[in-house]
């Protein structure tokens, strides 16, 4: 959140900031119109800032009146009046002193603080539209009448400057498009996203729950644990086939471990700490320091490298209550974590190998159009600039060698090294950051890791951090929304539901169930004395891939009649034929 505030300040004043696209300009203008409308309706409102976002805009506002969803209609109506007036957006340069005098006179305390936060002494820019004035670099559309297709979508809370000790502001979200057709399609997508919300689906499908006794820490049910464990099994099979060793490391460490790794200085506020025997301990938030201990416990030759370690151990990070969100932002989780210790001359090959693995994973889960970005040295970092330059060059060269296109994300690397982030688009074309590959020259130095080189001298390995799913909890939530709960058969909690029509069909139903279960199929029998339509409906709502409806004809012929969850019914077939075909679908992808 603090970075978000800093970026907004930069956008207010820095002429070198890239110009906005036409759509971004439209949405930025809509944010100003919305703020104008709010101040017109509630004159005591104090404005913070209101940038455009990837799919719309928002404005943070401080005011006595507590906004309700019903208020959004009033704001939209006032916006319509402002738009109808076709008020020109007029740009004006102003000195800092004059800007402070202007906003102090309007009692815009957040604007005054923002001005004081802006570095340098260059003139600032204002934009006026009618009586409304805002601190902004722009650009904007020609006049308010150019904003025609807009919608306010929701209200949320946001701390000023992302600081939970500062005032909680009211944030109004909205969106705008060049025409009503595009807006209508977007709003339809929003409605579909609400139906696919993983928190809603997780409850409806009986996959997981939360309880205040363990805030932001999910409880997975038997059904949910099936999905969770199968995700792990899939990755486990993939990494073992690619030369990894799976390891298990402790949960709680003396804080000296994290002082050595550098996490104590950079990450302590996100850790759970405790005191034992007059020593400070921390619950591990990541596996990399413990993997350094494992590597250091044995002498290694250059011939052994690379050494690839995989770890599915539980991790714990303190996330503020205001930012936790279902499975996608939790305090207790596991990663499909891996660390590679290699020689410097092996870096490019190992990075390329990991990148190919990650793309294979996303293909398995039908995530299309992965986008790759290299994040470079942040302002606060460990090590020497020259080492960082070499590390960044190695990442670029590795991706170039396998033909993977990428963009550069300046200054967003980890404090110990640059990284590659992989983003995918789900079924609703929303972007999710999942996999990551991080190149680390610092931790091997801090832990004094070595290998014996070709001349019996001392060599220093390089450490590669990698995750493909990322947090398994988060990936579970993303995949749940991507599939709308219709997991592929191999991943579905229940793969087959056996439905009897009457009690007379129970004996054959038991035999079908036992045969499929013995073959490793996750099958549930529903022998209840209920209407068949109800049973089918319930199994369909649970997204069970196959339903076997058993009546007189199936019992007499000793056959099954498969019905898919999309409602399509197949011709009756022998149980053996169905089992043979099904075993191909339930097998873990290779």
Residue, then its C-alpha position, 0 to 999 in steps of 0.5 A: x500500500x505504501x508503494x501504491x501511494x508513492x506511485x500515485x505521487x509520482x504520477x501526480x508530478x513526474x513528466x517522465x512517467x509514460x503517458x496513459x493509454x486512451x482507456x486509462x485516460x478515460x478511467x482516470x477522468x472518470x475517477x475525477x468526475x466521481x470525486x467531484x460528484x461525491x464532494x457535491x453530495x457531501x461537501x465535508x468529504x476530503x479527498x485522498x487520491x484516485x488512480x486508474x486500475x487495471x480494470x477501472x478506477x477508485x478514489x479514497x475519501x474521508x467523510x462523516x457519512x458512511x457510504x452504503x451500496x444505495x449511495x452509489x446510485x446517487x453518486x452515479x446520478x450526480x456524475x451523469x449531470x457533470x458529464x452532461x455539462x461537458x465541462x473542459x478538463x483544464x491543466x494548470x501549473x502551480x508552485x508548491x506554495x500556491x498549491x499548499x495555500x489552495x488545498x489548505x484553504x479547501x481543508x483538503x488535509x490529504x492533498x496537503x500531506x501529499x504535496x509535502x511528501x513530493x520530493x524536489x521543487x518542480x512545479x505541480x499540476x492541477x486539473x480543473x473541471x468546473x468548480x472541481x480542482x484536483x492535484x494531478x499530472x493527467x492526462x484527461x479527456x477533452x471534457x467530461x462529456x467524453x465519459x459516457x459508459x461508466x459504473x460504480x461497482x463497490x465500496x471498501x475500506x483502505x488505510x491512508x498511505x496503507x498504514x493501519x495506524x492512519x485513518x481508515x478511508x472509504x474507497x469507491x471502486x468503479x469502471x468506465x469503457x468507451x461504449x456501453x456494449x463493452x461496459x455491459x460485457x465487463x459487468x457480465x464478467x463481474x457477475x460471473x466472477x461473483x459466482x466463481x468466488x472461491x470462498x463461495x464455491x469452497x462452502x457450496x462444495x464442502x472443500x474448506x472453512x475458516x474459524x476465528x480460532x485460527x485467523x486466515x488459516x484454512x481448515x480443509x475438509x475431506x473433500x478439500x484435502x483430496x484436491x490439496x493432496x492431489x495437487x501436491x502429488x502432481x508436483x511431487x511426481x514432476x519434480x522427482x522425475x526432474x532430479x529433485x530430492x524431497x526433504x523435510x525441515x523443522x518448523x521453528x528455528x532460533x532467530x539467529x538463522x533468520x539473522x544470518x539469512x537476512x530475513x530478520x532485518x527485512x521480514x521480521x514483522x511478517x513472522x510469528x515469534x516466540x521465546x523458549x528457554x530465554x532464546x528468541x525463536x521464529x516459525x519459518x515463513x520460508x524454506x530457503x534458510x533451512x535448505x542452506x543448513x541442509x546443504x551445509x551439513x555435507x561436503x559437496x564436490x562440483x561433480x554433484x551439482x546441481x543439487x535440487x531440493x523440494x519441500x512441501x513443509x508448512x509455512x506461516x506468515x503474519x498477514x494483517x487482517x485487512x489484507x487476508x482474503x480467502x485462500x489467496x492471502x492466508x497466514x498458514x500455507x505450503x508451497x511447492x517449494x524448491x531450491x537448486x544449488x548449482x555452479x555459476x556456469x550452470x545458472x542459465x541451463x537450470x533457469x531454462x529447465x525450471x522455466x520449461x517445467x513451469x510452463x508445462x504445469x500451466x499447460x496441464x491446468x489449461x492456463x493460457x497465455x502465460x506472461x513472464x516478467x523479470x523483476x530487477x534490483x530493488x532500492x533496498x538490497x543485499x550484496x554488490x551492484x555488479x553481482x546483481x547486474x550479472x544475475x539479471x543478465x543470466x535470467x535474461x539469457x536463460x529465457x532468451x535461450x528457450x525463446x520465452x518472451x518477457x518484460x522488465x519490471x524495474x525495481x521489484x526483485x527480492x532483497x537478495x536477488x532478481x526474479x522471474x514471475x509467471x502470470x497466467x490468465x484464468x477463464x475470465x481473463x483475469x491475471x494471476x501471478x503464480x510461479x517464480x524463479x529467484x536467483x540468489x548470490x547472497x544467501x550462499x555467501x551469508x551461510x558460507x556454502x561451498x563446493x570443492x572445485x576442479x582443482x580441489x579449491x573452494x567454490x561458492x554455489x549459486x542458489x535458485x529459488x523456485x515455485x511453480x504453483x506458488x502457495x498451494x492454498x492460493x493456487x487452489x483458490x485460483x484454480x477453483x475460480x478458473x474451473x468454477x469448481x469443475x475440476x478435471x476428473x483426476x483432481x475431482x474430490x468425488x469422481x463418480x456418484x452411483x445413484x440408485x432408483x430404488x432399493x431393488x438396485x442396491x446390490x448391483x450399486x454396491x458391486x459397482x461401487x466396490x469395483x471402482x473403489x478397488x481400482x482407485x476411483x473416488x466413488x460415492x454411493x447414494x442409496x437414499x430413498x429419494x427422487x432420482x431427479x434430486x440425486x442427480x441435481x445434488x451430484x451436479x451441484x457438487x460438480x461430480x464428473x460422472x453419475x451412474x444411474x442404476x435402474x432395472x435395465x442396468x441391473x438386468x444387463x449388469x451395465x452402467x449408464x454414465x451421465x456427465x456433469x454437463x447433462x449429457x448421457x452416454x449409452x449404457x456400457x459394461x462396468x469393465x469398459x467404463x472402468x477401463x476408460x475412466x482409469x485414463x482420466x483419473x491418472x495423474x498427468x505426467 
